[in-house]
Amino acid sequence: MRTFIAVDLTSEIKRRIADLVHRLKFAAPRGIGWANIADLHVTLKFLGEIGEATLPDIQKAVSKAASSAPSFPLSVYGTGTFPPGSRRPRVLWVGLRESPPLLDLHGRIENLMTGLGFPAEERAFRPHLTIGRVKSWPVTQALIGRLDEYRETLFGDLSVREVAVYHSVLHPQGAEHTILFREALRP
């Protein structure tokens, strides 16, 4: 079963991002695989394919990480691309304001998952929300320009009070995510 650990967003923030994506689609009617906004989340750790027998150990580790981390505010802010500043980006994203508590929570989860045998991520953690993936070219400069108009936009604030472990099933029309369990952070 394909799994990952993430923080969910509020429905209001998802609505604001959906409005952005709706506007961007006019600048790029083709060539972009748009994310299902209802499934947007902040991925803390992608676990990949696991066996069901591993779930209890993962739940204990996530519970340990969550119970040792306090709840914290998080701002969904700005837009950009990966690679940054590229004329041929592969990923379009909505960002997050710098958040030491989020980085700390990610570090706790990363360490505990590494202890369970999951490989450590080689790239630096760059929290973001993927809203689109470039499927084919040309993607117009109009799209990049339109996305850039939102680089200093606040999409909303939320209070992170829990993390969740998701099961992800891939379909031709996109991934379908189901929450397997949630663990609360310290109040």
N, C-alpha and C positions, 0 to 999 in steps of 0.2 A: 504494500500500500504506500503510495507517494504522500509524504507528509512535510509539514513545515510548522514553525512556531512564529506567531505574529501578534501584533496589536491591532484591534479593529478600530474603525472610525465611527463617528456619529453619522446619523442619517442626514443631518443638515450639511455637514462637510461633504459627504458624497453627492448631495444634490448640487452644491456649488461647483464641484469638479465635473459633474455631468453637464452642467451648463457650459463650462469651458470646452469640454470635448465636443459638444454640439456645435459651438462656434468654430472650432478647429476643423471639423469635418467639411465645412464649406471651403476652406483653403486647400484641403487635400481629400477630395471625394474618393480617391483610390490610393492604393499603395501602402496603407497603414492598417495594421491589425489593432483595432481599438480594444482596450480593456473593458471587461464587464464591470461597470462602476459599482454595482451592488457588492462585488467581491473584493473591492479595494481594501488593502491592509498594509501595515508596515511589517515586512518580514524581518524577523530577528535571527532566524536560523532555518535554512533549508536542509531538511534531513534526507530527502530523497526516498527511495524505496526501502521500506522496513517490513519486518514480519510482525504480525499481531502480538507475538510473544514478547516483543521488545517494548510494547506500549506501557506496561506497568513501571518499568525502569525509567522510561522517558517522563511519565507522569510524576514520579517521585522527584526526579531531577528538576523538572519545571516548577513543581510545588516548592522545592527548596529555594530555587532562584527567586521565585515570586515572593515568598514569605520573608525573604531577607532584604527586599527592595521596597522602598516607600512609594506610594502613589505619587504621581507628578503631573504637572501641566505640560501640554505639548501643542505647539502651533504649527499648523499646516500652512506653508508659506512659499510662494515663488514657483517658478517653472524652469526647466532646462532640458538638456539633452545629454546622452552618453553616446560617444565621447563628448566631453564638454567643448562647446564652441566649434564643433565640427560642421562643415558644410554638407557632410553626408552622415548625419546621426543614425544610430541604430535604435535608440530608445528615447521616447519622450516621457518626461516625468513632471510631477508636482513634488515640491520639496518640503522639508521640515526645518524649522528654525533650530539652530544648534541647541542641543539638550544633553547636558552632562548626565542627568538621570537615565535617559534613554541609552546612552553609550554604556553606562554602568550596568544596566539591565542586560543589554546585549552581551557584554563581557562575562557576566555571571552565567548566562545561558550557554554561551560559546564554551566556556571552561567546563561546565558540567557535561555538555554533550560530547566534548572531546574525551572526557573521562569515561564516557560510555562507548567510545570507539568510533564516533563520527569524526571525519577529518576536519581539522581546523580550516577555516576560510583563509585563503592565501591573500585575497585582496582586502584592503581597508574597508571597514563598515561605512557605507555611505547611505544612510537612511533616506528613502524616497518612496514615492508611489508611482509605479509604472502605469501610464495612461495609454501608451501606444508603442507598438514595435513596427519599425519600417520593414515592409515586406518586399517592396520593389521600388525601383527608381523610374522616373525622377520624382522626388518629393520636392515640391516647389519651394522656392525661397519665401513665397508668401506664407506658407505654413510656418516656417521657422520664424519669420517676422511676427506673425500673429501670436505664436507661442511666447515669443520674447516680450510681447506687450504685457504679459502677466508675471514677469520675473520678480516683481515686488508686490504681488497681490497676496493679501491674507485671506485664505479660504476658510479659516476658523480655528478655534481653540478647543481642546478637549482635555479631560482629566483622565489620564491613563490609570486605571484601577485594576486591570487584569491582563493576562496574556492567555492566548489560546493555542492549542495544537489542532491543526487542520489536516483533513484528508483531502487530497486534490486528485480529481479524475480529469484526464485530458480528453477532450472531444475535438472534432474538426472545427467546430464553431467557437472553441475556447475552453478554458478550464472551469470545472465545477468544484466549489469548495464546500466542505461540510466540517463543522467544528466537532472534534472528537471529545475534547474536554477543555475547561477553562480553569485557571488558577488565579486567585486574587492576590494583589500586591498588598503590602502593609498599609493600613489606613493612614 
